[in-house]
Amino acid sequence: MKIAVSGTYSSGKTSTVMALSHYTGVPRSLARTIREIMPETFPGLKLVDVTPAQFLQLTMRRHTGRAVQEALLGDTFVSDGSSLQEWLYGAGRVRFNTMNPNATAGNEGGRAEVAPEEMAFFAKVVDQYGQAFKKHVKDTYDAYVHLRHELSITADGHRPMNKAFRAAIDTMLLETLDELEIPYHVVGGTMPERLEAIAGIFDLKPVMSTAEAIELARNEYGRQDFRMETERVPAQA
């Protein structure tokens, strides 16, 4: 079974997927994050500063990375999100008419103003991406687990996000799953509760205790490189 664990920024997708993979023995996808992709693509730039055209390239790179990882894993895996996320972060920018969602909360800190004609073209391309990504997701995943956004948004300077934008993306994601008729299960609670609930939903047999799985995931998560994208590659003059 191919399962996607969905949710918006700071919903705990990555840590949940890591722990779930250890808990059940089901392999997880390892596609690179935008934070990892950006330094080689746009050295010295933050996500909050990208242009519409640059955002589209990042979206396609992220989608391609996911698709490759999914193909390598075959018919059984759990995925940290899906390409719906990448598309919806673009669609959300169209809905809020800004490339910097923080601007809608009065926190500028990056690109916000975009020429109307540029934003209009961006909207058309995002819509076309949506058609392609939705088909990919429909053809790929058997089911979704959607994590409630019970955690505060991590203020690390990387995520151009605020509560209103996150809530809108959350709603749009579930509406899209309804549209695609992909079964999904909304899960929340503590990490042990999440793991036990997900394993129960899909009849996945634990291969270790929740405590062991969570500890392995904590160590794995701690080995990730959380430096800002601008710290990974020196900014260009």
C-alpha positions in Angstrom: 0.0 0.0 0.0 1.2 3.5 -0.9 0.3 6.0 1.8 0.9 9.7 1.9 1.0 11.6 5.2 -0.2 15.1 4.5 -0.5 18.3 6.5 0.7 21.9 6.2 4.0 23.4 7.5 4.7 22.5 11.2 2.1 19.7 11.3 4.7 17.1 12.2 4.7 15.2 8.9 8.4 14.4 8.8 8.8 13.2 12.3 5.6 11.2 12.1 6.7 9.5 8.9 10.1 8.7 10.3 8.6 7.2 13.4 5.9 5.3 11.5 8.5 3.8 9.2 10.5 2.5 12.1 7.3 1.4 14.0 5.9 -0.7 11.1 8.9 -1.5 9.0 7.3 0.2 5.9 9.9 2.1 3.9 9.6 5.9 3.6 10.3 8.1 0.7 13.4 10.3 0.9 12.8 13.1 -1.6 14.8 16.3 -0.9 13.2 19.3 0.7 12.9 22.8 -0.8 15.4 23.9 1.8 17.9 21.4 0.3 17.0 22.2 -3.3 17.3 26.0 -3.1 21.0 26.5 -2.5 22.1 24.7 -5.7 19.2 26.3 -7.7 19.3 29.9 -6.4 22.4 30.4 -4.3 22.0 33.0 -1.6 18.2 33.3 -1.9 15.6 32.7 0.7 12.3 31.1 -0.2 10.5 34.2 0.8 12.4 36.2 -1.9 11.8 34.0 -5.0 10.0 35.3 -8.0 6.9 33.6 -9.5 9.1 32.0 -12.2 11.7 30.8 -9.6 8.9 29.3 -7.4 7.6 27.3 -10.4 11.1 25.8 -11.0 11.4 24.8 -7.3 7.9 23.2 -7.5 8.8 21.1 -10.5 12.2 20.1 -9.0 10.4 19.0 -5.8 7.7 17.1 -7.7 10.3 15.3 -9.9 12.3 14.3 -6.8 9.2 12.8 -5.2 8.2 10.9 -8.4 11.7 9.4 -8.7 11.7 8.2 -5.1 8.2 6.8 -5.4 9.2 4.8 -8.4 12.2 3.4 -6.7 10.2 2.2 -3.7 7.6 0.3 -5.7 4.2 -0.6 -4.3 4.7 -0.2 -0.6 5.9 3.0 1.1 4.9 5.9 3.3 5.5 9.4 1.9 6.3 12.6 3.7 3.6 14.7 2.1 2.9 14.6 -1.7 3.0 16.7 -4.7 -0.3 18.2 -3.8 1.5 20.2 -1.2 3.9 21.8 -3.7 1.0 22.7 -6.0 -1.2 24.1 -3.1 1.6 26.3 -1.8 1.5 27.9 -5.3 -2.3 27.9 -5.4 -2.4 29.5 -2.0 -0.2 32.3 -3.2 -2.6 32.9 -6.1 -5.6 33.0 -3.7 -3.9 35.5 -1.4 -2.4 37.3 -4.4 1.1 37.5 -2.9 4.4 35.6 -3.2 5.0 36.2 0.5 2.1 34.9 2.7 3.7 36.6 5.7 2.7 39.9 4.0 -0.9 39.1 4.6 -0.1 39.0 8.4 1.7 42.3 8.4 5.2 40.6 8.4 6.9 41.6 5.2 10.4 40.2 5.4 10.6 39.3 1.7 9.0 39.6 -1.7 5.4 40.6 -1.7 4.7 42.9 -4.6 4.4 41.3 -8.0 3.3 42.9 -11.2 -0.4 42.0 -11.9 0.4 40.5 -15.3 3.2 38.4 -13.8 0.9 37.1 -11.1 -1.8 36.3 -13.7 0.6 34.2 -15.7 1.8 32.5 -12.5 -1.8 31.6 -11.7 -2.3 30.0 -15.1 0.9 27.9 -14.8 0.0 26.9 -11.2 -3.4 25.7 -12.5 -1.7 23.6 -15.2 0.7 22.2 -12.6 -2.3 21.3 -10.5 -3.9 19.3 -13.3 -0.7 17.3 -13.8 0.1 16.8 -10.1 -3.5 15.8 -9.2 -3.3 13.0 -11.9 0.0 11.9 -10.5 -1.3 11.7 -7.0 -4.5 10.0 -8.1 -2.5 7.3 -9.9 0.0 6.9 -7.2 -1.5 6.8 -3.7 -3.9 4.4 -2.2 -4.8 6.5 0.8 -3.8 9.6 2.8 -3.3 10.3 6.5 -3.9 13.9 7.2 -2.4 15.4 10.3 -4.3 18.1 12.1 -2.2 21.3 12.5 -2.0 21.1 16.3 1.5 22.6 16.6 2.6 26.2 16.4 4.2 27.3 13.2 8.0 27.0 13.5 9.4 30.6 13.2 12.7 29.6 11.7 12.9 32.3 8.9 12.5 29.6 6.2 8.7 29.1 6.1 6.7 32.0 4.5 3.6 31.0 6.5 1.0 32.4 8.8 -2.1 30.9 10.5 -4.6 32.1 7.9 -2.5 30.8 5.0 -1.9 27.5 6.8 -5.7 27.1 7.5 -6.5 27.9 3.8 -4.0 25.3 2.5 -5.3 22.7 5.0 -8.9 23.2 3.7 -7.8 23.2 0.0 -5.9 20.0 0.5 -8.9 18.1 2.0 -11.2 19.5 -0.7 -8.8 18.2 -3.3 -8.7 14.7 -1.8 -12.5 14.7 -1.9 -12.4 15.8 -5.5 -10.0 13.0 -6.4 -11.9 10.5 -4.3 -8.8 9.4 -2.5 -9.7 8.0 0.9 -8.1 9.9 3.8 -8.1 9.7 7.6 -7.6 12.7 9.8 -5.3 11.9 12.7 -4.1 13.9 15.7 -2.8 13.5 19.2 0.6 12.6 20.7 3.2 10.8 18.6 2.4 7.4 20.2 -1.3 8.0 19.6 -0.6 8.9 15.9 1.5 5.8 15.3 -1.0 3.5 16.9 -3.9 5.1 15.1 -2.3 4.9 11.7 -1.1 1.4 12.1 -4.6 0.4 13.2 -6.3 2.1 10.2 -4.2 0.2 7.7 -3.7 -3.0 9.7 0.1 -2.5 9.8 1.8 -4.8 12.3 4.3 -3.1 14.6 7.9 -4.4 14.5 8.9 -2.5 17.7 7.4 -0.4 20.5 6.2 3.1 19.9 8.9 4.3 22.3 11.6 2.6 20.4 10.3 4.0 17.0 10.0 7.5 18.4 13.6 7.4 19.8 15.0 6.2 16.4 13.0 8.9 14.6 14.2 11.5 17.1 17.8 10.6 16.4 17.2 10.5 12.6 15.4 13.8 12.7 18.3 15.3 14.7 20.8 14.4 12.0 19.0 16.6 9.4 20.6 19.8 8.3 18.4 22.6 9.4 20.6 25.5 8.4 19.0 28.2 6.4 19.4 27.8 2.7 21.5 31.0 2.6 23.9 29.4 5.0 24.5 26.3 2.9 26.0 28.1 -0.1 27.7 31.5 0.2 25.5 34.3 -1.1 26.5 35.6 -4.5 27.8 39.2 -4.7 
